[in-house]
């Protein structure tokens, strides 16, 4: 027998991270459900809390690998509060949450705020004056990256094992594993706990999971990227066209080069690559990076000179400036023979701080791509450079936040632009048949069904109770079907009550609708008085023809008759039959 030390089972860090992951997963899921159930007036608050909870979870789990519980939670809470405040500030620049989420700089800013800040926090909490200690920052940063990579891989593998276990048990009729684990709240808790366990295991396995392993792998790509970038620069004069795609490629190349150079120089000279080829390649990348960054800036400037600023071009220019800053710092470092690696490490610290400041400027809207773009396009329009037919009215109305909408309204009021402005809505818009299903709340869907869904026989006494306790997850699909009409003008949904199971008292409820998700779904009354989904087969029930079927039932009623075929009864209650010949 193998003896397992009690300390290994009761490892405090593993237990803490597992519990923290489970609790954070549950809180994140609760915040998500609250967001889905909230009315539109409160949506911006819930989305900010959801983002704050995500920042808190990532920060807490990351810091727990390096700091005590109390300090980790306090630091993570402070960062999360800052994230919520900045999110609310950012949301204030947009008419709705969707526009905020679609703004690329906001997603980048939130990602920067919840990742780049963590190594600085971890090091500063341990020893405040070490916040510029590149060796310590480098070690903590790459340790977090490796630990999260292992944790996510572990979580995925664990879920694979759990689902394989379910498949195995289902062969012997045991399905409780999937029934429990696939509950969204349970899945969130289990996923959080698994990620926590993966973080704990990976962070405690320094001898087996060293950041140097990943760094050594990344270093091998340095000569490859150097050759690619040189060929790119040489071939660029023969390339036609410019614009944001070219800028994006160049920015990505420079940032990728900075990552590889950092991998080569490591946290100190002792851990830096000893291979002359890799060192030379990294140093030469420092020479090439400014050239590629300059190409990115040139591509954006040429586009802006021709068409003016847009949020995408402002973001591209920002990315180009960041790439240029990295390129110039690395070029300056490469110009020094002896201490060029020290200068690279020093510049990485200041660039990380600059990115954090950039994130705050974006989220606080001190730097607003939408405002800059609106000012540019309005000036071009007033000066005659931009024709009315080419004026970005749709973008200003829907994608450029409140600055775009205010500018559009001002131009219309001044008589400079002839477009119709939508009237202010007194309340949240109601979903219709063109809405996506996630735009329906459960309460909205039930209200729609109560107002529109007919039954056969008409006005069946069970219609309202069935809708009020509708047991399906697909209620939004059913509500959307009921909002459309059949050729005869009936709602494109129908609830048929019929006694299909003579051995069970009462009628069963069959849903007919022109939607694959709900068409033919059947419910039966259980012993506890609740409706449960029943096993049903519906050959020949084609969604494309359901509108005609529904109109036919309204005209002639639904008829129950014996099935014109025999069935094979299998052990366990299953049946097998053939309804028509091929």
C-alpha positions in Angstrom: 0.0 0.0 0.0 1.2 3.5 -0.9 1.1 5.9 2.0 -0.2 9.4 1.2 0.9 12.1 3.6 -2.0 13.9 5.2 -0.4 17.2 4.4 -0.6 16.5 0.7 -4.3 15.9 0.9 -5.0 18.9 3.1 -2.8 21.3 1.2 -4.1 24.7 2.2 -3.3 26.5 -1.1 -5.0 23.8 -3.2 -8.0 23.8 -1.0 -8.2 27.6 -0.9 -7.9 27.9 -4.7 -10.5 25.2 -5.3 -13.0 26.8 -2.9 -12.2 30.3 -4.3 -12.7 29.0 -7.9 -16.0 27.4 -7.0 -17.3 30.5 -5.2 -16.1 32.8 -7.9 -17.7 30.6 -10.6 -21.0 30.7 -8.8 -20.8 34.5 -8.3 -20.0 35.0 -12.0 -22.9 32.8 -13.0 -25.2 34.6 -10.6 -24.2 38.0 -12.0 -24.7 36.7 -15.5 -28.3 35.5 -14.7 -29.0 38.8 -13.0 -27.9 40.6 -16.1 -30.1 38.4 -18.3 -33.1 38.9 -16.1 -32.6 42.7 -15.6 -34.6 45.3 -17.4 -32.8 47.5 -19.9 -32.6 50.5 -17.4 -30.4 48.4 -15.1 -28.4 46.6 -17.8 -25.4 48.9 -17.7 -25.1 48.4 -13.9 -25.2 44.6 -14.2 -22.7 44.5 -17.1 -20.3 46.6 -15.0 -20.7 44.3 -12.0 -20.3 41.2 -14.3 -17.1 42.7 -15.7 -15.9 43.6 -12.2 -16.7 40.1 -11.0 -14.6 38.7 -13.9 -11.7 41.0 -13.0 -12.0 40.1 -9.4 -12.0 36.4 -10.2 -9.0 36.5 -12.5 -7.0 38.8 -10.1 -7.9 36.8 -6.9 -7.0 33.4 -8.5 -3.8 34.8 -9.9 -2.7 36.5 -6.7 -3.6 33.6 -4.5 -0.7 31.7 -6.1 1.7 34.2 -4.7 0.1 36.0 -1.7 -1.9 35.1 1.4 -5.7 34.9 1.2 -6.5 38.2 2.9 -4.0 40.2 0.9 -5.0 38.6 -2.4 -8.7 39.2 -1.9 -8.1 42.8 -0.7 -5.9 43.6 -3.8 -8.3 41.8 -6.2 -11.3 43.7 -4.7 -9.5 47.0 -5.1 -8.8 46.2 -8.8 -12.3 45.0 -9.3 -13.8 48.2 -7.8 -11.6 50.2 -10.1 -12.7 48.1 -13.0 -16.4 48.6 -12.2 -15.9 52.4 -11.9 -14.0 52.6 -15.2 -16.6 50.3 -16.9 -19.4 52.6 -15.8 -17.5 55.6 -17.0 -16.9 53.8 -20.3 -20.5 52.8 -20.6 -21.5 56.5 -20.1 -20.1 57.2 -23.6 -22.5 54.8 -25.4 -26.3 54.7 -25.7 -26.5 51.0 -25.1 -24.4 48.1 -23.7 -23.9 46.5 -27.1 -22.1 49.5 -28.5 -19.8 49.5 -25.5 -19.0 45.8 -25.9 -18.4 46.2 -29.7 -15.9 49.0 -29.2 -12.5 47.2 -29.6 -10.6 49.6 -27.4 -12.9 48.8 -24.4 -12.2 45.1 -24.6 -8.5 45.6 -24.9 -8.5 48.1 -22.0 -10.3 45.7 -19.7 -8.0 42.9 -20.7 -4.9 45.1 -20.0 -6.4 46.2 -16.7 -7.0 42.6 -15.5 -3.7 41.1 -16.6 -0.8 43.5 -16.8 -1.5 45.0 -13.4 -1.3 41.7 -11.6 2.5 41.1 -11.5 3.0 44.7 -10.3 0.4 44.1 -7.5 1.9 40.8 -6.5 5.4 42.2 -6.3 4.4 45.4 -4.6 2.3 43.6 -1.9 5.3 41.4 -1.1 7.8 44.3 -1.1 6.7 47.7 -2.3 10.1 49.0 -3.4 10.5 46.0 -5.7 7.9 47.2 -8.2 10.7 47.9 -10.7 12.6 44.7 -10.0 12.4 43.2 -13.5 13.7 39.8 -12.4 10.8 39.4 -9.9 8.2 40.9 -12.3 9.4 38.6 -15.1 9.2 35.6 -12.8 5.7 36.3 -11.5 4.4 37.3 -15.0 5.5 34.1 -16.7 4.6 32.0 -13.7 1.0 33.3 -14.0 0.9 32.7 -17.8 2.1 29.1 -17.4 -0.1 28.4 -14.5 -3.2 29.6 -16.2 -2.3 27.7 -19.4 -2.0 24.5 -17.4 -5.1 25.2 -15.3 -7.3 25.7 -18.4 -5.8 22.6 -20.0 -6.5 20.7 -16.8 -10.1 22.0 -16.6 -10.7 20.9 -20.2 -9.2 17.4 -19.6 -11.2 17.0 -16.4 -14.5 17.9 -18.2 -13.6 15.4 -20.8 -13.1 12.7 -18.2 -16.4 13.6 -16.5 -18.3 13.5 -19.8 -16.7 10.2 -20.7 -17.7 8.9 -17.3 -21.3 10.0 -18.0 -21.3 8.1 -21.3 -20.0 5.0 -19.6 -22.6 5.2 -16.8 -25.4 6.0 -19.2 -24.9 2.5 -20.8 -26.1 1.0 -17.5 -29.0 3.5 -17.1 -27.3 5.9 -14.7 -27.6 9.5 -16.0 -27.4 11.5 -12.8 -23.9 12.7 -13.6 -24.8 14.7 -16.6 -28.1 15.7 -15.1 -26.2 17.4 -12.2 -23.1 18.6 -14.0 -24.9 20.2 -16.9 -26.9 22.4 -14.6 -25.4 25.8 -15.5 -24.8 26.8 -11.9 -23.2 23.5 -11.1 -21.1 23.6 -14.2 -19.8 27.1 -13.2 -18.9 25.9 -9.7 -17.2 22.7 -11.0 -15.3 24.7 -13.7 -14.1 27.2 -11.1 -13.0 24.5 -8.7 -11.1 22.7 -11.5 -9.3 25.9 -12.6 -8.4 26.6 -9.0 -7.0 23.1 -8.6 -5.0 23.5 -11.8 -3.6 26.8 -10.7 -2.6 25.4 -7.3 -0.9 22.3 -8.8 1.0 24.2 -11.5 2.1 27.0 -9.1 3.5 24.5 -6.7 5.4 22.5 -9.3 8.1 25.0 -9.9 10.6 22.2 -10.4 8.5 20.7 -13.1 6.7 23.7 -14.6 9.3 26.5 -14.9 8.6 29.5 -17.1 12.0 28.7 -18.6 10.5 25.7 -20.4 8.1 28.0 -22.3 10.8 30.6 -22.8 13.1 28.0 -24.4 10.4 27.0 -26.8 9.6 30.6 -27.7 13.2 31.4 -28.3 13.4 28.9 -31.1 11.0 31.1 -33.1 13.2 34.2 -32.9 15.3 33.5 -36.1 12.2 32.5 -38.0 10.4 35.8 -37.2 13.5 37.8 -38.0 13.7 36.3 -41.4 10.0 36.8 -42.0 10.1 40.5 -41.0 13.2 41.1 -43.1 11.5 39.5 -46.2 8.4 41.5 -45.4 10.3 44.8 -45.4 12.2 43.9 -48.6 9.0 42.9 -50.5 6.9 45.8 -49.2 7.6 48.2 -52.1 6.1 45.8 -54.5 3.0 45.4 -52.5 -0.1 47.3 -53.7 -2.6 48.8 -51.3 -2.4 50.0 -47.7 -4.8 50.6 -44.8 -5.8 49.0 -41.6 -5.1 45.4 -42.6 -1.4 46.3 -43.3 -1.2 48.3 -40.0 -2.7 45.4 -38.0 -0.2 42.9 -39.5 2.7 45.2 -38.7 1.5 45.9 -35.1 1.1 42.2 -34.5 4.5 41.4 -35.9 6.2 44.0 -33.6 4.4 42.9 -30.5 5.2 39.3 -31.3 8.8 40.2 -31.8 8.9 42.0 -28.4 7.6 38.8 -26.8 10.3 36.7 -28.5 13.1 39.2 -27.6 11.9 39.2 -24.0 12.0 35.4 -24.0 15.6 35.5 -25.2 16.8 38.0 -22.6 14.8 36.4 -19.8 14.8 37.9 -16.3 18.6 38.1 -16.0 21.7 37.4 -17.9 22.2 34.0 -16.1 18.8 32.8 -17.5 19.2 34.4 -20.9 19.8 32.3 -24.0 23.4 31.3 -24.4 23.0 30.5 -28.1 24.8 33.1 -30.2 22.3 32.7 -33.0 19.3 33.4 -30.8 21.0 36.4 -29.1 22.0 37.8 -32.5 18.5 37.3 -33.8 16.9 39.0 -30.8 19.2 42.0 -31.2 18.6 42.2 -34.9 14.8 42.1 -34.2 15.4 45.3 -32.2 16.8 46.9 -35.3 14.0 45.7 -37.6 11.1 46.5 -35.2 11.1 50.3 -35.7 10.9 49.9 -39.5 7.9 47.6 -39.3 6.2 49.9 -36.7 6.9 52.9 -39.1 5.1 51.0 -41.9 2.1 50.5 -39.6 2.0 54.2 -38.8 2.4 55.1 -42.4 -0.5 52.9 -43.4 -2.8 54.5 -40.9 -1.7 58.1 -41.6 -2.3 57.5 -45.4 -5.7 56.2 -44.7 -6.6 59.0 -42.4 -5.4 61.7 -44.8 -7.7 60.2 -47.4 -10.8 59.3 -45.4 -10.4 61.0 -42.0 -10.5 59.4 -38.5 -12.8 56.5 -37.5 -12.7 54.6 -34.2 -11.0 51.7 -36.0 -8.3 54.0 -37.4 -7.8 55.7 -33.9 -7.3 52.2 -32.4 -5.0 51.2 -35.2 -2.9 54.4 -34.7 -2.8 53.7 -31.0 -1.5 50.2 -31.7 1.0 51.6 -34.1 2.3 54.1 -31.5 2.6 51.3 -29.0 4.5 49.2 -31.5 6.7 52.2 -32.4 7.5 52.8 -28.7 8.5 49.1 -28.3 10.5 49.4 -31.5 12.4 52.5 -30.5 13.2 51.2 -27.0 14.5 47.9 -28.4 16.4 49.7 -31.1 18.1 51.9 -28.5 18.9 48.8 -26.5 20.3 47.0 -29.6 22.6 49.9 -30.3 24.5 49.2 -27.0 27.0 46.3 -27.1 27.3 45.3 -23.4 24.1 46.0 -21.5 21.5 45.8 -24.3 19.6 43.0 -22.5 19.4 45.1 -19.3 17.9 48.0 -21.3 15.3 45.7 -22.9 14.2 44.6 -19.4 14.0 48.2 -18.2 12.0 49.3 -21.2 9.5 46.4 -20.7 8.7 47.7 -17.2 7.9 51.2 -18.5 6.0 49.9 -21.5 3.8 47.8 -19.2 3.1 50.9 -17.1 2.3 52.8 -20.3 -0.3 50.1 -21.3 -2.0 50.3 -17.9 -2.3 54.1 -18.3 -3.6 53.6 -21.8 -6.3 51.2 -20.5 -7.4 53.7 -17.9 -7.5 56.5 -20.5 -9.7 54.4 -22.8 -12.1 53.3 -20.1 -12.4 56.7 -18.6 -13.0 58.1 -22.1 -10.3 60.7 -21.6 -9.0 59.2 -24.9 -12.2 58.6 -26.9 -11.8 57.2 -30.4 -15.5 58.0 -31.0 -15.1 61.7 -30.1 -12.0 62.1 -32.2 -13.7 60.3 -35.2 -16.9 62.4 -34.9 -14.9 65.7 -34.8 -12.9 64.6 -37.9 -15.8 63.5 -40.0 -18.0 66.5 -39.1 -15.1 68.9 -40.1 -14.6 67.0 -43.4 -18.4 67.2 -44.0 -18.6 70.9 -43.3 -15.6 71.7 -45.4 -17.0 69.8 -48.4 -14.4 67.0 -48.4 -17.1 64.5 -47.5 -20.2 64.3 -49.6 -23.6 63.8 -47.9 -24.0 60.5 -49.6 -20.7 59.3 -48.0 -21.4 60.7 -44.6 -21.1 57.8 -42.0 -24.7 58.3 -40.7 -25.3 54.7 -39.8 -22.0 54.4 -37.9 -22.7 57.6 -35.9 -26.2 56.5 -35.1 -25.4 53.0 -33.9 -21.6 52.4 -33.4 -19.9 55.7 -32.4 -21.6 56.1 -29.0 -23.2 59.2 -27.7 -20.7 61.6 -29.4 -21.9 60.2 -32.8 -25.6 60.5 -31.9 -25.2 64.0 -30.5 -23.2 65.2 -33.6 -25.8 63.6 -35.9 -28.6 65.4 -34.0 -26.7 68.7 -34.2 -26.2 68.5 -37.9 -29.9 67.7 -38.5 -31.0 70.6 -36.3 -28.6 73.0 -38.2 -30.1 71.8 -41.5 -26.8 70.5 -42.8 -27.9 66.9 -43.0 -31.3 65.5 -44.1 -31.9 62.3 -42.2 -34.7 61.2 -39.9 -33.9 60.9 -36.2 -35.7 58.2 -34.2 -38.0 59.4 -31.5 -37.0 58.7 -27.9 -38.5 55.6 -26.6 -40.4 55.7 -23.4 -39.3 52.3 -22.3 -37.3 49.2 -23.3 -38.1 47.9 -26.7 -40.2 44.7 -26.9 -38.7 41.8 -28.8 -40.3 40.7 -32.0 -40.1 37.9 -34.5 -36.8 39.3 -35.9 -35.2 39.5 -32.4 -32.5 37.1 -31.3 -33.6 34.6 -28.6 -31.3 36.1 -26.0 -33.2 39.3 -26.3 -36.2 37.7 -24.7 -36.3 37.5 -20.9 -38.3 34.6 -19.4 -41.0 37.1 -18.1 -41.3 38.7 -21.6 -41.6 35.3 -23.3 -44.3 34.2 -20.9 -46.2 37.4 -21.3 -46.0 37.0 -25.1 -47.4 33.5 -24.9 -50.2 34.5 -22.5 -51.3 37.2 -25.0 -50.8 35.3 -28.3 -50.6 31.5 -27.9 -53.9 29.7 -28.9 -54.8 26.1 -27.9 -56.8 23.2 -29.4 -59.4 22.7 -28.2 -59.8 26.5 -28.1 -59.5 28.2 -24.7 -58.4 25.0 -23.0 -58.4 25.4 -19.1 -54.8 24.1 -18.9 -53.4 26.7 -21.4 -52.7 29.5 -18.9 -51.4 27.2 -16.1 -49.1 25.5 -18.6 -47.6 28.7 -19.9 -47.2 30.1 -16.3 -45.1 27.0 -15.3 -43.6 26.3 -18.7 -40.8 23.8 -18.0 -38.7 24.1 -21.2 -35.5 26.1 -21.6 -36.6 27.0 -25.1 -39.4 29.3 -24.1 -37.8 32.2 -26.1 -38.0 30.2 -29.3 -41.6 29.5 -28.7 -42.4 33.1 -28.0 -40.7 34.3 -31.2 -42.7 31.8 -33.2 -46.0 33.1 -31.7 -45.1 36.6 -32.8 -45.2 35.6 -36.5 -48.4 34.8 -38.4 -49.6 31.9 -40.6 -51.2 32.5 -44.0 -54.6 32.6 -42.4 -53.5 35.1 -39.8 -53.2 32.9 -36.8 -50.1 32.9 -34.5 -47.5 30.6 -35.8 -47.8 28.4 -32.8 -50.4 26.2 -31.3 -50.7 24.2 -28.1 -52.7 21.0 -28.7 -54.1 19.2 -25.6 -54.8 15.5 -26.3 -54.9 12.3 -24.3 -52.1 10.4 -26.0 -51.3 8.2 -23.0 -54.4 6.3 -21.9 -52.5 4.9 -18.9 -51.8 8.4 -17.5 -54.7 10.6 -16.3 -55.2 13.9 -18.1 -54.2 15.4 -21.4 -50.7 15.7 -22.8 -49.6 19.1 -24.3 -48.1 19.1 -27.8 -46.4 22.2 -29.2 -46.7 22.9 -32.9 -44.6 25.8 -34.3 -42.5 26.7 -37.3 -39.3 26.5 -35.2 -37.1 23.4 -35.0 -36.3 23.9 -31.4 -39.9 23.6 -30.2 -41.9 21.9 -32.9 -43.4 18.6 -31.8 -42.2 18.9 -28.2 -44.6 17.1 -25.9 -45.2 17.5 -22.2 -47.0 15.2 -19.7 -48.3 15.9 -16.3 -46.2 14.2 -13.6 -47.5 12.9 -10.3 -46.3 16.1 -8.5 -48.6 18.2 -10.7 -45.7 19.7 -12.7 -45.3 19.4 -16.5 -42.4 17.2 -17.6 -41.0 16.7 -21.1 -42.1 13.4 -22.5 -40.4 11.1 -25.0 -42.1 11.6 -28.3 -41.6 10.8 -32.0 -43.0 13.0 -34.8 -42.1 11.7 -38.2 -43.5 13.8 -41.0 -43.7 16.9 -38.8 -41.9 19.4 -41.2 -41.3 22.9 -39.9 -41.8 24.5 -43.4 -45.4 23.1 -43.5 -46.4 23.9 -39.9 -48.1 27.1 -40.7 -50.5 25.2 -43.0 -51.0 22.4 -40.4 -51.8 25.0 -37.7 -54.4 26.7 -39.9 -55.9 23.3 -40.7 -56.3 22.5 -36.9 -57.9 25.9 -36.4 -60.4 25.1 -39.1 -61.1 21.4 -38.4 -59.7 20.6 -35.0 -57.2 18.0 -34.0 -58.3 14.3 -34.2 -57.0 11.4 -32.1 -57.0 8.1 -33.8 -55.1 4.7 -33.3 -51.7 4.5 -34.9 -51.7 2.6 -38.2 -48.6 0.5 -37.3 -47.3 -1.9 -34.7 -44.5 -1.1 -32.4 -41.7 -3.3 -30.9 -41.7 -2.8 -27.1 -38.2 -3.0 -25.7 -37.0 -3.6 -22.1 -37.1 -0.4 -20.1 -40.3 1.0 -21.8 -38.8 2.1 -25.1 -40.7 1.4 -28.3 -39.6 1.1 -31.9 -41.8 1.3 -35.0 -42.0 2.1 -38.6 -44.6 4.8 -39.7 -44.3 4.6 -43.4 -42.5 2.6 -46.1 -39.5 4.1 -47.9 
